[in-house]
Every structure is written in structure tokens, then in C-alpha cells.
Amino acid sequence: MQLDYIKQRLRQYYLLTRLHRPIGIFLLLWPMLWALWIASAGRPDWLVLTVFVLGVVLMRSAGCVINDYADRDIDPQVQRTRDRPIATGAVAPREALILFGVLCLLAFGLVLMMNTLTLMLAVVALLLAVSYPFAKRYTYLPQVHLGAAFGWAVPMVFAAQTNSVPQIAWLLFVATVLWATIYDTMYAMVDRDDDLRIGVKSTAILFGEADRVIIGALQLTFFVSLWLAGEQAKLGVLYYSGLLAAAGFAAYQQYLIKDRAPAQCFKAFLNNNLLGAAVFAGIVLHYAIGGG
């Protein structure tokens, strides 16, 4: 009976951390990998790579837990989230906080293997992760807050690889904030009707009927940022080919959200995994065979 109970608790924690839906891991992983490959000129330190990949998994999982804890009174009112473990009562709020603390301690243990600058930046990362779930109560820009939380891996990985945070790191950070605002706005478009009903704020509500135009402008600015980063890093044609492929995915996302149908908006959100992979492929190919 005790073994069955443990298996049942682990199952609920698995669902709470959303490891069965790894899209969030990939969206956090791609910018970190962009930054690491550029910071190392295509030759990343394997300890840094291992620590940050594991850290991405742990902190995304921790972010899901603290998000559901913060939304424990909201999730039961939203069609898409009403079956989450805290919303159904399968995991108690106090239990979720303990799990969040354990995940953060594991991530902190990983960061202790890095240099002092990385450790200092990790404190900011934790503050961003903890505060993000509450942003939607006070601002229409929680997607920007999420972008800062996801993008903070960029200066951290530069610090870990080079013990510095150069200008290009902040350019990639800005690009990541823009990208997260884009895809999380698409995600928020799925829940817009429920959010309006219960009073939750988002960029999807803020942008209103101008959502597609503003997303398009953000996409353009995102690609300009990546182009400028490529110029600073002296990346070649293979990198820009990756950006061109990524731009094709961005155009396809615009097509998907044209009618603002929730299912299509969610599909556009998921498609960003391919966009991030295309950018990374361009960076890897540049350093592997393009003369990097």
C-alpha cells in the first residue's frame, strides 16, 4: 500500500511539473543554447552545458509548480486548467510549496558548480521565477515578465562560459524577451475569454483587435535583434539561413492565428519550438562547417 501511495504522489508531481508537456522546457532551452554556442564559439564547456540543461528542466518544473500554486483559485474557473493537480485537490498547496523548494534547492546545487558571477545572476533568476505567476494580477504585461524569466538564462550562461556578460548577451536577452512575449501572447489568446470573465490580465487582452499586428511588429523586432547578434558574433550565411527558416515558421504562425481560433492559437504557440530549433541549427552549422 505504501508503494502504491508513493507511486500515486510521484504521478501527481509529474503532472504538476508538466514534464508530460515538455514544450516549456524547449522554449526555455533554445535561447540558452543559442547563447552558449555563441559564447563558446561552438565549443561549449561540457560541465556548463550539462548544468544548464538540467537547470532548465528543474527551473521550468519549479516555475510550473509555483504558477499553479499562485493560480490555485483561478485554475478551477478556466476550461484548460481546471484539471491541474492543485485545482482538483490532488496536490495540497503546502505540498506544492515543498516541491517548489526542493526543485529550487536542486537547481541551486547545480549553480554552485559555476563561478561567482553566475551564482549572483542566479539570485535574479529565482526572483523572476517566483514573481512571474503573480504579475497577471497587477499588469497586462505578464508575458514580458515571463520573457525576462526565460531570457535570464542567456546572461547566466555567458557568465558561466566566459566569466563575463558582454553586450551581445544583452542583445540575445532582449531577443528572448521579445520571442517569449510573442509566443506567450499566442498562448494567452487561447484563454482570452476566460481571462476576461475572471479578471486576469494578459497582453492578449491589452492588444485586443490589434493583437496580430502587434505580434507581427514584435516578430520583426525579434528577427532584427537576432540579425544584429549575428553581425556582432560575425556569423555567416548558414546562421542567416537558419533565421530565414525561422521567419518562415513565424509567417506560418501568423496564418494560424488569423481567425483567433483558440485551437489554432495554441498550435501557433507550439510551432515556436521549431522556430527556436531553426535558429539553433543555423548557429551550430555556422560553427561546425561554416568557418566558425
N, C-alpha and C positions, 0 to 999 in steps of 0.2 A: 504493500500500500504506500509506503514512504517513497519508493522508487517511482511509482505512478504519479505521486504528488509532485516530485521534483521534475519529472518529465513534463507535467502539465504547466508548472511555473515557467520552465525554460521555454515552452511553446509560446506562452503569453509574452514573455520578454522578447522573443524572436519577432513576434508580431508588433510589439510596441516599438522596437528599434527599427522596424520596417526593413529588415535585412532581406525579406522576401520581395521587396521592391527596390532594387539597387540603383534606380535612376538617380537618386540624390547623391549616392556615392560617386557615380561617374561625373555628374555635373560639378562636384567639388574637386574631383581628381584631375580633370583635364587642365584647368588653369595652373594647378600645382605642377603638373608635368611640363606644360609649356615653359614655365619659369625655370624649373630645374634643368631642363635640357639647354636652355639659353644661358643660364648662369654657369653651367659646366662646359659650354661649347660642345655639347653632345657626349660628354664623358662624365656622367654623374657619379658621385661617390655612392657606393652601394649601401653603405650604412644610412646615409641621408635618404636615399630612395626608399629603403625598407621602413625606416622610421616614419616617413611622411605618408607612405601608402597605408600603413597600419593606423597612423594618426587620423587620416581621412576617414577610415572606416569607423574608428572609435568615436570621433567627434561628430560625424554625421548621425551616428546612432544616439549619442548623448543629446544632440540637437532635437531629434525626433521625440525623445523622452520628455525633455523639458518643454517642448512645444505642446505636447498633448497634456502635460500637467497644467500648463498655463491656460489651455483651451478646454479644460475638463467640464466647464459649464456651457461652452459653446458647441463643442463637437456633437452632443446629442441632438442639436437642433439643425444640423446640416446633413443632408442626404448622404454625401460622400464620406463623412467621417463618423457617423453615428455608431458604426460597428467597431470602432477602435477600442483597445482593451480598457483604457481608463473610462471612456464614455459608457461602456457596458457594465462597468464594475468588476471586470475580471482581474484588473490590477488596481490596488488601492493607491490613492495619491501619495501617501507616505512611502509606500513600496517603490513607486516610481522615482521619488526623490533619492532614495537609497541607491537605486540602479544608476541614476544620473551621476551621483557622486562616485560610484565605483568606476564607471566609464571614464570620467574626468581624471581620476587618480591614475588609471592605466595609461591614459594619454600623457599625463604629466610625467610619469615614469619614463616614457619614451623620450620626451623632450629633454630630460636630464642627461641624456647621452649626447646632446648637442652643445654648442658653445653658449656663452653667457648672453650674447645679443639675441640669439634665437629664444632663449629662456625668457628674456624680458618681453619680447614680442608675443610670446605665448600667453602672457597675462592679459594683453589686449584681446587676443583671440577668445579667451574664456569669457571676458566681459561682453564681447559682441554676441557670443553664442547664448549667454544667459539672458541678455536683454532683448534679443530679437523677438521672441514669442509675444512679448508684451507691447511691441511697437504698434501693432494694429489697433490698439485701444486708444492711442493718442495721436497718431499721424496717418495720413493717407499714403505714406511712403515706406511701408514695411518691406517692400521689395528691394528698395535701396539699402535698407539696413541688412537684409539678407545678403545682398551683394557684397557689402563690406565684410560680413562674417565669412562668406565663402572666399572672397578675394584676399583675406588676410594671410592665407597660406602662401601667397606669392612673395611678399617681403620676408616672411619667415624662411622660406626655402632658399632665397638668395642669401639670407644671413647664415643659414646652416652650411651652404655650399661655399660661400666666399667670405664669410665674416664681415659682410657689408651689405648695404641696401642702396644700390645705385639708382640713378634716375630712371633707367629702363624698367626697374622693378615697380616703380610707382606708376609708370605708363601701363604696364601689364595689369596692375591692380585696378586702375581706372577702367581698363577694358573689361575686366572681370565683373566689376560693379555694374557696368552698362549691360553686359550679357545677362547677368542674373536678374536685373530689372526687367529685361525683355522676356526671358522665359518664365519668370515668376508672375509677370503680368498676364501672360497667356494662361498660366495655371489659375490665377485669380479670376479670369474670365469664366472659368468653369463654375465657380461658386458665387458669381456676382449677385444673382437673385437672392440666394440665401443670406449673403453678407449684408445686402441692403435691408433685408427683413429684420435681421437681428442686430444691426448697427455696427458691424465690423468694417474697418476701413481698409482700402487697398488702392493701388494705382489703377486697377481696372475700373473702380468706381470714380476715382479722381479724373481719369482721362475721358470717361463717358463715351460719347459718339466719336470722339477724336482718337479713340484707342489705336486703331490700325495705323493712322497717320503718325502718331507719336511713336509707336513701336517701330515703324519704318525709319523715322528720324534717328531713333536710338540705335537701330541696326547699322545705319550708315556711319554714325559716330563710332560705334564699336569697331567696324572694319577700318576706319581711318586710324583709330588707336593702334590696331594690330599692324597696319601698314607702317606707321611711324616706328613701332617697336622693331619691325623688320629692318627698317633703314638704320636704326641705331645699332642693331646687332649685326648689320651687314649680311643679312640673309639673302639668299639668291632666288632664282626662278622657281625652284621646287617648293620653297616656302610660299611664294605668291600663288603657285598653282593650288596649294592647299587652301589658301584664302579664297580663291576663286570657287573651289568646290564647296567651301563653307558658305559662300554667298549664294550658291545655288540652293542649298538647304534653307537659308533664310528666306529666299524668294518663295520656296515651296511652303514655308510656314505662313507667309502672308496669304497664300492661296487657301490654306486650310482654315484660317480664322476669318475669311471674308464674310461669312454669314453669322459669325459669332456663336455657332452651334457648340454647346459645351463639349460634346464628344470630339469634335474636330479641333477645338482649342486645346484639349488635353493631348490629342495626337500631335499637335504642333509643339507643345511643351516637350513631349518625349523625343521628338525629332532633333532637339538640341543636343542630344547625346552624339548623334552623327556629326553635327556641326563641330562640336568640340574635338571629336576624333579626327576630323579632316584637318583642322589647324595643327594638331599634334603630329599628324602624319607628315605634313609639309615641313615641320621643324626637324623631325627625325631624319627625313630623306635628305634635307639640306646638309646636315652634319655627317650623314652616313656616306652619301655618294655625290653631294653637290659641292664639294670643296671646302666644307666647314672645318 
